[in-house]
């Protein structure tokens, strides 16, 4: 999740959409200041989005600062409402990020437990394990450990 400054709206359209009537020409425009009660003392820089009220002194460096101060929203909420907050889908759904489901994990555990039981009974009846059997048992232990690490 991250803030994308490039995605902030253009100052001109942002302030007009906020219901302000921009007066004047050039880089700096004048409009109504809603922070101190409606006089036309708010100066807005159309290039940077910076703004300052010549009467009450309320100010900010960009349209995001205006959004936060005029609505009381925090940084992320304001950035999101302006379309400049990028939600990362990968981090928003960690539960679906396991390499296998719990059902698959349980099924693997059952198979490996069965395999260990068979090996144990072979040993109990005096049958030696082959090197292949031993390697397979070590694989079983690795799989069980992997499941334990995946579902802490
Ligand atoms: Zn003001």
Backbone and ligand atoms as CSV (ligand in chain L), in Angstrom:
chain,resi,resn,atom,element,x,y,z
A,1,UNK,N,N,0.851,-1.188,0.000
A,1,UNK,CA,C,0.000,0.000,0.000
A,1,UNK,C,C,0.888,1.239,0.000
A,2,UNK,N,N,0.545,2.163,-0.847
A,2,UNK,CA,C,1.411,3.325,-0.917
A,2,UNK,C,C,0.674,4.538,-1.480
A,3,UNK,N,N,1.252,5.681,-1.195
A,3,UNK,CA,C,0.726,6.947,-1.667
A,3,UNK,C,C,1.351,7.265,-3.014
A,4,UNK,N,N,0.499,7.617,-3.988
A,4,UNK,CA,C,0.994,7.976,-5.315
A,4,UNK,C,C,0.661,9.439,-5.595
A,5,UNK,N,N,1.662,10.298,-5.381
A,5,UNK,CA,C,1.439,11.735,-5.549
A,5,UNK,C,C,0.985,12.085,-6.965
A,6,UNK,N,N,1.489,11.314,-7.952
A,6,UNK,CA,C,1.134,11.593,-9.350
A,6,UNK,C,C,-0.363,11.423,-9.608
A,7,UNK,N,N,-1.020,10.640,-8.750
A,7,UNK,CA,C,-2.443,10.354,-8.967
A,7,UNK,C,C,-3.358,11.420,-8.361
A,8,UNK,N,N,-2.785,12.387,-7.636
A,8,UNK,CA,C,-3.614,13.463,-7.078
A,8,UNK,C,C,-4.264,14.246,-8.222
A,9,UNK,N,N,-5.502,14.729,-8.026
A,9,UNK,CA,C,-6.157,15.500,-9.085
A,9,UNK,C,C,-5.447,16.839,-9.325
A,10,UNK,N,N,-5.652,17.386,-10.521
A,10,UNK,CA,C,-5.120,18.712,-10.828
A,10,UNK,C,C,-5.757,19.722,-9.876
A,11,UNK,N,N,-4.943,20.675,-9.363
A,11,UNK,CA,C,-5.473,21.652,-8.401
A,11,UNK,C,C,-6.725,22.373,-8.903
A,12,UNK,N,N,-6.724,22.781,-10.179
A,12,UNK,CA,C,-7.859,23.529,-10.711
A,12,UNK,C,C,-9.161,22.736,-10.592
A,13,UNK,N,N,-9.138,21.498,-11.068
A,13,UNK,CA,C,-10.365,20.695,-11.031
A,13,UNK,C,C,-10.708,20.285,-9.607
A,14,UNK,N,N,-9.681,20.013,-8.795
A,14,UNK,CA,C,-9.964,19.624,-7.413
A,14,UNK,C,C,-10.719,20.719,-6.654
A,15,UNK,N,N,-10.199,21.956,-6.722
A,15,UNK,CA,C,-10.812,23.033,-5.929
A,15,UNK,C,C,-12.191,23.407,-6.488
A,16,UNK,N,N,-12.358,23.304,-7.813
A,16,UNK,CA,C,-13.686,23.573,-8.382
A,16,UNK,C,C,-14.679,22.487,-7.982
A,17,UNK,N,N,-14.207,21.240,-7.976
A,17,UNK,CA,C,-15.090,20.146,-7.532
A,17,UNK,C,C,-15.437,20.272,-6.050
A,18,UNK,N,N,-14.568,20.936,-5.295
A,18,UNK,CA,C,-14.834,21.159,-3.875
A,18,UNK,C,C,-15.838,22.301,-3.686
A,19,UNK,N,N,-16.309,22.878,-4.787
A,19,UNK,CA,C,-17.342,23.906,-4.708
A,19,UNK,C,C,-16.811,25.323,-4.632
A,20,UNK,N,N,-15.511,25.498,-4.871
A,20,UNK,CA,C,-14.932,26.837,-4.789
A,20,UNK,C,C,-14.943,27.502,-6.168
A,21,UNK,N,N,-15.221,28.794,-6.176
A,21,UNK,CA,C,-15.169,29.565,-7.419
A,21,UNK,C,C,-13.843,30.310,-7.450
A,22,UNK,N,N,-13.003,29.925,-8.405
A,22,UNK,CA,C,-11.663,30.511,-8.465
A,22,UNK,C,C,-11.693,31.814,-9.258
A,23,UNK,N,N,-11.220,32.864,-8.625
A,23,UNK,CA,C,-11.220,34.175,-9.263
A,23,UNK,C,C,-9.802,34.594,-9.615
A,24,UNK,N,N,-9.728,35.454,-10.667
A,24,UNK,CA,C,-8.428,35.984,-11.055
A,24,UNK,C,C,-7.810,35.222,-12.202
A,25,UNK,N,N,-6.584,35.634,-12.531
A,25,UNK,CA,C,-5.862,34.999,-13.633
A,25,UNK,C,C,-4.470,34.586,-13.151
A,26,UNK,N,N,-3.846,33.764,-13.966
A,26,UNK,CA,C,-2.475,33.403,-13.659
A,26,UNK,C,C,-2.367,32.267,-12.676
A,27,UNK,N,N,-1.177,32.148,-12.120
A,27,UNK,CA,C,-0.865,31.008,-11.273
A,27,UNK,C,C,-1.656,31.033,-9.958
A,28,UNK,N,N,-1.800,32.231,-9.374
A,28,UNK,CA,C,-2.489,32.331,-8.086
A,28,UNK,C,C,-3.939,32.752,-8.292
A,29,UNK,N,N,-4.858,32.048,-7.660
A,29,UNK,CA,C,-6.275,32.396,-7.738
A,29,UNK,C,C,-6.795,32.684,-6.333
A,30,UNK,N,N,-7.882,33.421,-6.320
A,30,UNK,CA,C,-8.486,33.795,-5.040
A,30,UNK,C,C,-9.860,33.152,-4.928
A,31,UNK,N,N,-10.174,32.697,-3.740
A,31,UNK,CA,C,-11.495,32.107,-3.536
A,31,UNK,C,C,-11.924,32.226,-2.081
A,32,UNK,N,N,-13.074,31.688,-1.808
A,32,UNK,CA,C,-13.650,31.775,-0.470
A,32,UNK,C,C,-12.907,30.874,0.510
A,33,UNK,N,N,-12.605,31.387,1.694
A,33,UNK,CA,C,-12.006,30.560,2.740
A,33,UNK,C,C,-13.093,30.037,3.658
A,34,UNK,N,N,-13.269,28.721,3.640
A,34,UNK,CA,C,-14.291,28.106,4.506
A,34,UNK,C,C,-13.749,27.796,5.894
A,35,UNK,N,N,-12.455,28.032,6.094
A,35,UNK,CA,C,-11.882,27.713,7.410
A,35,UNK,C,C,-12.236,28.768,8.450
A,36,UNK,N,N,-12.451,29.999,8.005
A,36,UNK,CA,C,-12.772,31.026,9.003
A,36,UNK,C,C,-14.090,31.732,8.705
A,37,UNK,N,N,-14.861,31.194,7.784
A,37,UNK,CA,C,-16.209,31.730,7.680
A,37,UNK,C,C,-16.555,32.529,6.447
A,38,UNK,N,N,-15.938,32.216,5.318
A,38,UNK,CA,C,-16.521,32.654,4.067
A,38,UNK,C,C,-16.008,33.888,3.375
A,39,UNK,N,N,-14.954,34.509,3.837
A,39,UNK,CA,C,-14.463,35.663,3.081
A,39,UNK,C,C,-13.538,35.198,1.949
A,40,UNK,N,N,-13.456,36.005,0.883
A,40,UNK,CA,C,-12.642,35.604,-0.271
A,40,UNK,C,C,-11.188,35.995,-0.058
A,41,UNK,N,N,-10.548,35.267,0.842
A,41,UNK,CA,C,-9.163,35.573,1.182
A,41,UNK,C,C,-8.243,34.373,1.003
A,42,UNK,N,N,-8.786,33.307,0.436
A,42,UNK,CA,C,-7.958,32.117,0.235
A,42,UNK,C,C,-7.247,32.216,-1.110
A,43,UNK,N,N,-5.931,32.073,-1.057
A,43,UNK,CA,C,-5.130,32.140,-2.282
A,43,UNK,C,C,-4.658,30.733,-2.626
A,44,UNK,N,N,-4.841,30.372,-3.894
A,44,UNK,CA,C,-4.504,29.010,-4.337
A,44,UNK,C,C,-3.503,29.068,-5.481
A,45,UNK,N,N,-2.454,28.279,-5.359
A,45,UNK,CA,C,-1.471,28.143,-6.429
A,45,UNK,C,C,-1.902,26.992,-7.336
A,46,UNK,N,N,-2.273,27.301,-8.572
A,46,UNK,CA,C,-2.810,26.272,-9.470
A,46,UNK,C,C,-1.746,25.304,-9.964
A,47,UNK,N,N,-0.483,25.645,-9.828
A,47,UNK,CA,C,0.560,24.731,-10.291
A,47,UNK,C,C,0.872,23.660,-9.253
A,48,UNK,N,N,1.022,24.094,-7.997
A,48,UNK,CA,C,1.415,23.145,-6.962
A,48,UNK,C,C,0.237,22.655,-6.125
A,49,UNK,N,N,-0.872,23.405,-6.179
A,49,UNK,CA,C,-1.998,23.071,-5.317
A,49,UNK,C,C,-1.855,23.669,-3.921
A,50,UNK,N,N,-0.759,24.380,-3.671
A,50,UNK,CA,C,-0.569,25.015,-2.359
A,50,UNK,C,C,-1.623,26.105,-2.161
A,51,UNK,N,N,-1.971,26.354,-0.905
A,51,UNK,CA,C,-3.021,27.326,-0.629
A,51,UNK,C,C,-2.770,27.973,0.724
A,52,UNK,N,N,-3.221,29.213,0.849
A,52,UNK,CA,C,-3.063,29.921,2.119
A,52,UNK,C,C,-4.151,30.986,2.235
A,53,UNK,N,N,-4.682,31.118,3.441
A,53,UNK,CA,C,-5.669,32.165,3.664
A,53,UNK,C,C,-4.950,33.404,4.213
A,54,UNK,N,N,-5.154,34.554,3.532
A,54,UNK,CA,C,-4.488,35.778,3.938
A,54,UNK,C,C,-5.116,36.365,5.197
A,55,UNK,N,N,-6.262,35.819,5.595
A,55,UNK,CA,C,-6.937,36.340,6.778
A,55,UNK,C,C,-6.703,35.473,8.018
A,56,UNK,N,N,-7.034,34.185,7.920
A,56,UNK,CA,C,-6.926,33.331,9.115
A,56,UNK,C,C,-5.612,32.553,9.167
A,57,UNK,N,N,-4.887,32.508,8.047
A,57,UNK,CA,C,-3.581,31.862,8.074
A,57,UNK,C,C,-3.608,30.367,7.841
A,58,UNK,N,N,-4.790,29.792,7.649
A,58,UNK,CA,C,-4.872,28.355,7.352
A,58,UNK,C,C,-4.137,28.098,6.034
A,59,UNK,N,N,-3.329,27.051,6.004
A,59,UNK,CA,C,-2.572,26.816,4.772
A,59,UNK,C,C,-2.162,25.357,4.622
A,60,UNK,N,N,-1.786,25.017,3.390
A,60,UNK,CA,C,-1.318,23.661,3.115
A,60,UNK,C,C,-0.528,23.641,1.827
A,61,UNK,N,N,0.227,22.575,1.622
A,61,UNK,CA,C,1.143,22.518,0.493
A,61,UNK,C,C,0.578,21.923,-0.781
A,62,UNK,N,N,-0.613,21.303,-0.691
A,62,UNK,CA,C,-1.170,20.675,-1.891
A,62,UNK,C,C,-2.656,20.375,-1.684
A,63,UNK,N,N,-3.277,19.758,-2.712
A,63,UNK,CA,C,-4.709,19.471,-2.611
A,63,UNK,C,C,-4.990,18.437,-1.522
A,64,UNK,N,N,-4.029,17.568,-1.271
A,64,UNK,CA,C,-4.223,16.566,-0.219
A,64,UNK,C,C,-4.328,17.237,1.151
A,65,UNK,N,N,-3.497,18.244,1.370
A,65,UNK,CA,C,-3.551,18.980,2.636
A,65,UNK,C,C,-4.897,19.686,2.779
A,66,UNK,N,N,-5.419,20.204,1.659
A,66,UNK,CA,C,-6.729,20.854,1.718
A,66,UNK,C,C,-7.811,19.837,2.057
A,67,UNK,N,N,-7.740,18.671,1.407
A,67,UNK,CA,C,-8.726,17.618,1.656
A,67,UNK,C,C,-8.714,17.194,3.125
A,68,UNK,N,N,-7.520,17.017,3.686
A,68,UNK,CA,C,-7.401,16.594,5.079
A,68,UNK,C,C,-7.957,17.651,6.031
A,69,UNK,N,N,-7.573,18.919,5.788
A,69,UNK,CA,C,-7.961,19.969,6.731
A,69,UNK,C,C,-9.437,20.355,6.597
A,70,UNK,N,N,-9.973,20.239,5.367
A,70,UNK,CA,C,-11.371,20.636,5.200
A,70,UNK,C,C,-12.333,19.537,5.631
A,71,UNK,N,N,-11.895,18.273,5.583
A,71,UNK,CA,C,-12.795,17.172,5.957
A,71,UNK,C,C,-12.445,16.553,7.302
A,72,UNK,N,N,-11.225,16.818,7.794
A,72,UNK,CA,C,-10.797,16.207,9.049
A,72,UNK,C,C,-10.298,14.786,8.867
A,73,UNK,N,N,-10.173,14.362,7.610
A,73,UNK,CA,C,-9.718,12.993,7.336
A,73,UNK,C,C,-8.222,12.864,7.614
A,74,UNK,N,N,-7.807,11.620,7.947
A,74,UNK,CA,C,-6.376,11.395,8.100
A,74,UNK,C,C,-5.734,11.236,6.718
A,75,UNK,N,N,-4.429,11.101,6.713
A,75,UNK,CA,C,-3.673,11.079,5.458
A,75,UNK,C,C,-4.174,9.996,4.494
A,76,UNK,N,N,-4.261,8.765,5.003
A,76,UNK,CA,C,-4.627,7.650,4.124
A,76,UNK,C,C,-6.051,7.800,3.602
A,77,UNK,N,N,-6.971,8.183,4.499
A,77,UNK,CA,C,-8.371,8.343,4.084
A,77,UNK,C,C,-8.498,9.421,3.015
A,78,UNK,N,N,-7.813,10.554,3.227
A,78,UNK,CA,C,-7.872,11.646,2.258
A,78,UNK,C,C,-7.238,11.233,0.930
A,79,UNK,N,N,-6.085,10.577,1.005
A,79,UNK,CA,C,-5.409,10.145,-0.219
A,79,UNK,C,C,-6.279,9.154,-0.987
A,80,UNK,N,N,-6.947,8.260,-0.250
A,80,UNK,CA,C,-7.809,7.264,-0.891
A,80,UNK,C,C,-9.005,7.939,-1.559
A,81,UNK,N,N,-9.597,8.923,-0.894
A,81,UNK,CA,C,-10.768,9.570,-1.477
A,81,UNK,C,C,-10.391,10.399,-2.704
A,82,UNK,N,N,-9.125,10.772,-2.823
A,82,UNK,CA,C,-8.670,11.505,-4.006
A,82,UNK,C,C,-8.102,10.556,-5.065
A,83,UNK,N,N,-8.159,9.265,-4.812
A,83,UNK,CA,C,-7.676,8.287,-5.789
A,83,UNK,C,C,-6.167,8.175,-5.835
A,84,UNK,N,N,-5.501,8.626,-4.774
A,84,UNK,CA,C,-4.036,8.627,-4.789
A,84,UNK,C,C,-3.452,7.627,-3.794
A,85,UNK,N,N,-4.310,6.727,-3.294
A,85,UNK,CA,C,-3.815,5.690,-2.388
A,85,UNK,C,C,-3.983,4.349,-3.075
A,86,UNK,N,N,-2.848,3.651,-3.298
A,86,UNK,CA,C,-2.873,2.389,-4.018
A,86,UNK,C,C,-2.936,1.231,-3.027
A,87,UNK,N,N,-4.067,0.554,-2.970
A,87,UNK,CA,C,-4.187,-0.620,-2.116
A,87,UNK,C,C,-3.511,-1.798,-2.799
A,88,UNK,N,N,-2.703,-2.492,-2.022
A,88,UNK,CA,C,-2.012,-3.659,-2.538
A,88,UNK,C,C,-2.839,-4.901,-2.222
A,89,UNK,N,N,-3.401,-5.515,-3.255
A,89,UNK,CA,C,-4.282,-6.666,-3.034
A,89,UNK,C,C,-3.550,-7.836,-2.369
A,90,UNK,N,N,-2.271,-7.939,-2.624
A,90,UNK,CA,C,-1.540,-9.076,-2.056
A,90,UNK,C,C,-1.484,-9.011,-0.539
A,91,UNK,N,N,-1.387,-7.793,0.014
A,91,UNK,CA,C,-1.294,-7.700,1.465
A,91,UNK,C,C,-2.665,-7.608,2.114
A,92,UNK,N,N,-3.719,-7.326,1.323
A,92,UNK,CA,C,-5.032,-7.167,1.934
A,92,UNK,C,C,-5.702,-8.523,2.180
A,93,UNK,N,N,-5.172,-9.597,1.601
A,93,UNK,CA,C,-5.790,-10.902,1.797
A,93,UNK,C,C,-4.743,-11.955,2.135
A,94,UNK,N,N,-4.105,-11.821,3.304
A,94,UNK,CA,C,-3.028,-12.753,3.658
A,94,UNK,C,C,-3.516,-14.185,3.838
A,95,UNK,N,N,-4.802,-14.379,4.171
A,95,UNK,CA,C,-5.303,-15.718,4.467
A,95,UNK,C,C,-5.294,-16.610,3.226
A,96,UNK,N,N,-5.424,-16.015,2.046
A,96,UNK,CA,C,-5.461,-16.810,0.828
A,96,UNK,C,C,-4.063,-17.015,0.255
A,97,UNK,N,N,-3.053,-16.608,1.044
A,97,UNK,CA,C,-1.699,-16.602,0.508
A,97,UNK,C,C,-0.911,-17.851,0.865
A,98,UNK,N,N,-1.540,-18.826,1.532
A,98,UNK,CA,C,-0.859,-20.065,1.893
A,98,UNK,C,C,-0.591,-20.876,0.625
A,99,UNK,N,N,0.532,-21.617,0.605
A,99,UNK,CA,C,0.828,-22.436,-0.579
A,99,UNK,C,C,-0.154,-23.593,-0.726
A,100,UNK,N,N,-0.871,-23.967,0.366
A,100,UNK,CA,C,-1.871,-25.030,0.268
A,100,UNK,C,C,-2.958,-24.758,1.310
A,101,UNK,N,N,-4.115,-25.359,1.089
A,101,UNK,CA,C,-5.240,-25.128,1.995
A,101,UNK,C,C,-5.085,-25.976,3.262
A,102,UNK,N,N,-5.868,-25.676,4.286
A,102,UNK,CA,C,-5.808,-26.468,5.520
A,102,UNK,C,C,-6.250,-27.905,5.244
A,103,UNK,N,N,-7.228,-28.064,4.338
A,103,UNK,CA,C,-7.687,-29.419,4.004
A,103,UNK,C,C,-6.552,-30.227,3.362
A,104,UNK,N,N,-5.831,-29.575,2.440
A,104,UNK,CA,C,-4.690,-30.251,1.803
A,104,UNK,C,C,-3.624,-30.575,2.842
A,105,UNK,N,N,-3.398,-29.647,3.758
A,105,UNK,CA,C,-2.392,-29.864,4.792
A,105,UNK,C,C,-2.755,-31.063,5.659
A,106,UNK,N,N,-4.038,-31.160,6.055
A,106,UNK,CA,C,-4.486,-32.277,6.896
A,106,UNK,C,C,-4.364,-33.598,6.143
A,107,UNK,N,N,-4.677,-33.555,4.860
A,107,UNK,CA,C,-4.587,-34.761,4.043
A,107,UNK,C,C,-3.135,-35.241,3.940
A,108,UNK,N,N,-2.201,-34.296,3.769
A,108,UNK,CA,C,-0.780,-34.647,3.726
A,108,UNK,C,C,-0.335,-35.213,5.072
A,109,UNK,N,N,-0.789,-34.598,6.165
A,109,UNK,CA,C,-0.424,-35.081,7.500
A,109,UNK,C,C,-0.901,-36.522,7.702
A,110,UNK,N,N,-2.104,-36.810,7.237
A,110,UNK,CA,C,-2.656,-38.164,7.388
A,110,UNK,C,C,-1.817,-39.178,6.620
A,111,UNK,N,N,-1.452,-38.828,5.377
A,111,UNK,CA,C,-0.654,-39.743,4.550
A,111,UNK,C,C,0.709,-39.985,5.194
A,112,UNK,N,N,1.341,-38.902,5.663
A,112,UNK,CA,C,2.684,-39.041,6.229
A,112,UNK,C,C,2.655,-39.790,7.556
A,113,UNK,N,N,1.618,-39.588,8.345
A,113,UNK,CA,C,1.487,-40.310,9.616
A,113,UNK,C,C,1.308,-41.803,9.353
A,114,UNK,N,N,0.502,-42.111,8.337
A,114,UNK,CA,C,0.285,-43.502,7.954
A,114,UNK,C,C,1.594,-44.163,7.520
A,115,UNK,N,N,2.358,-43.405,6.714
A,115,UNK,CA,C,3.632,-43.903,6.223
A,115,UNK,C,C,4.603,-44.183,7.372
A,116,UNK,N,N,4.627,-43.291,8.346
A,116,UNK,CA,C,5.504,-43.481,9.503
A,116,UNK,C,C,5.057,-44.700,10.303
A,117,UNK,N,N,3.745,-44.901,10.405
A,117,UNK,CA,C,3.214,-46.045,11.157
A,117,UNK,C,C,3.592,-47.358,10.479
A,118,UNK,N,N,3.517,-47.371,9.143
A,118,UNK,CA,C,3.896,-48.580,8.397
A,118,UNK,C,C,5.379,-48.891,8.598
A,119,UNK,N,N,6.218,-47.851,8.519
A,119,UNK,CA,C,7.655,-48.031,8.724
A,119,UNK,C,C,7.929,-48.553,10.125
A,120,UNK,N,N,7.201,-48.019,11.105
A,120,UNK,CA,C,7.400,-48.436,12.497
A,120,UNK,C,C,6.997,-49.901,12.680
A,121,UNK,N,N,5.894,-50.303,12.048
A,121,UNK,CA,C,5.466,-51.696,12.214
A,121,UNK,C,C,6.418,-52.649,11.501
A,122,UNK,N,N,6.978,-52.214,10.350
A,122,UNK,CA,C,8.011,-53.025,9.691
A,122,UNK,C,C,9.188,-53.249,10.623
A,123,UNK,N,N,9.617,-52.189,11.283
A,123,UNK,CA,C,10.737,-52.298,12.225
A,123,UNK,C,C,10.368,-53.224,13.374
A,124,UNK,N,N,9.131,-53.109,13.852
A,124,UNK,CA,C,8.680,-53.915,14.987
A,124,UNK,C,C,8.705,-55.400,14.648
A,125,UNK,N,N,8.463,-55.737,13.377
A,125,UNK,CA,C,8.472,-57.131,12.960
A,125,UNK,C,C,9.841,-57.558,12.420
A,126,UNK,N,N,10.849,-56.740,12.665
A,126,UNK,CA,C,12.202,-57.135,12.315
A,126,UNK,C,C,12.618,-56.848,10.891
A,127,UNK,N,N,11.778,-56.136,10.136
A,127,UNK,CA,C,12.164,-55.780,8.766
A,127,UNK,C,C,12.999,-54.507,8.768
A,128,UNK,N,N,14.171,-54.574,8.155
A,128,UNK,CA,C,15.019,-53.399,8.094
A,128,UNK,C,C,14.472,-52.404,7.072
A,129,UNK,N,N,14.676,-51.116,7.345
A,129,UNK,CA,C,14.283,-50.087,6.381
A,129,UNK,C,C,15.358,-49.974,5.313
A,130,UNK,N,N,14.947,-49.854,4.061
A,130,UNK,CA,C,15.913,-49.606,2.988
A,130,UNK,C,C,16.314,-48.126,3.031
A,131,UNK,N,N,17.344,-47.796,2.274
A,131,UNK,CA,C,17.747,-46.382,2.235
A,131,UNK,C,C,16.646,-45.532,1.575
A,132,UNK,N,N,15.901,-46.129,0.650
A,132,UNK,CA,C,14.766,-45.432,0.050
A,132,UNK,C,C,13.678,-45.152,1.087
A,133,UNK,N,N,13.414,-46.178,1.935
A,133,UNK,CA,C,12.414,-45.992,2.995
A,133,UNK,C,C,12.822,-44.852,3.928
A,134,UNK,N,N,14.116,-44.870,4.266
A,134,UNK,CA,C,14.620,-43.840,5.179
A,134,UNK,C,C,14.485,-42.445,4.558
A,135,UNK,N,N,14.857,-42.344,3.266
A,135,UNK,CA,C,14.745,-41.048,2.589
A,135,UNK,C,C,13.294,-40.588,2.551
A,136,UNK,N,N,12.377,-41.549,2.341
A,136,UNK,CA,C,10.952,-41.204,2.279
A,136,UNK,C,C,10.456,-40.718,3.647
A,137,UNK,N,N,10.941,-41.302,4.715
A,137,UNK,CA,C,10.556,-40.870,6.060
A,137,UNK,C,C,11.079,-39.459,6.354
A,138,UNK,N,N,12.299,-39.178,5.849
A,138,UNK,CA,C,12.837,-37.829,6.054
A,138,UNK,C,C,12.020,-36.803,5.270
A,139,UNK,N,N,11.568,-37.198,4.074
A,139,UNK,CA,C,10.684,-36.318,3.302
A,139,UNK,C,C,9.389,-36.050,4.075
A,140,UNK,N,N,8.883,-37.121,4.701
A,140,UNK,CA,C,7.656,-36.967,5.498
A,140,UNK,C,C,7.859,-35.950,6.619
A,141,UNK,N,N,9.004,-36.044,7.302
A,141,UNK,CA,C,9.293,-35.106,8.390
A,141,UNK,C,C,9.392,-33.679,7.867
A,142,UNK,N,N,10.015,-33.514,6.694
A,142,UNK,CA,C,10.131,-32.165,6.102
A,142,UNK,C,C,8.750,-31.598,5.767
A,143,UNK,N,N,7.881,-32.439,5.220
A,143,UNK,CA,C,6.536,-31.979,4.860
A,143,UNK,C,C,5.750,-31.546,6.093
A,144,UNK,N,N,5.874,-32.349,7.146
A,144,UNK,CA,C,5.150,-32.023,8.379
A,144,UNK,C,C,5.676,-30.712,8.973
A,145,UNK,N,N,7.002,-30.515,8.916
A,145,UNK,CA,C,7.587,-29.276,9.423
A,145,UNK,C,C,7.140,-28.080,8.592
A,146,UNK,N,N,7.044,-28.284,7.263
A,146,UNK,CA,C,6.604,-27.201,6.379
A,146,UNK,C,C,5.169,-26.775,6.741
A,147,UNK,N,N,4.331,-27.753,7.015
A,147,UNK,CA,C,2.946,-27.444,7.393
A,147,UNK,C,C,2.916,-26.688,8.723
A,148,UNK,N,N,3.759,-27.124,9.647
A,148,UNK,CA,C,3.810,-26.444,10.944
A,148,UNK,C,C,4.245,-24.984,10.783
A,149,UNK,N,N,5.230,-24.747,9.885
A,149,UNK,CA,C,5.706,-23.378,9.669
A,149,UNK,C,C,4.664,-22.525,8.924
A,150,UNK,N,N,3.895,-23.175,8.058
A,150,UNK,CA,C,2.897,-22.446,7.278
A,150,UNK,C,C,1.689,-22.062,8.129
A,151,UNK,N,N,1.365,-22.912,9.110
A,151,UNK,CA,C,0.247,-22.634,10.009
A,151,UNK,C,C,0.764,-22.510,11.435
A,152,UNK,N,N,1.414,-21.382,11.746
A,152,UNK,CA,C,2.047,-21.246,13.065
A,152,UNK,C,C,0.991,-21.146,14.178
L,1,ZN,ZN,ZN,-9.353,31.839,6.303
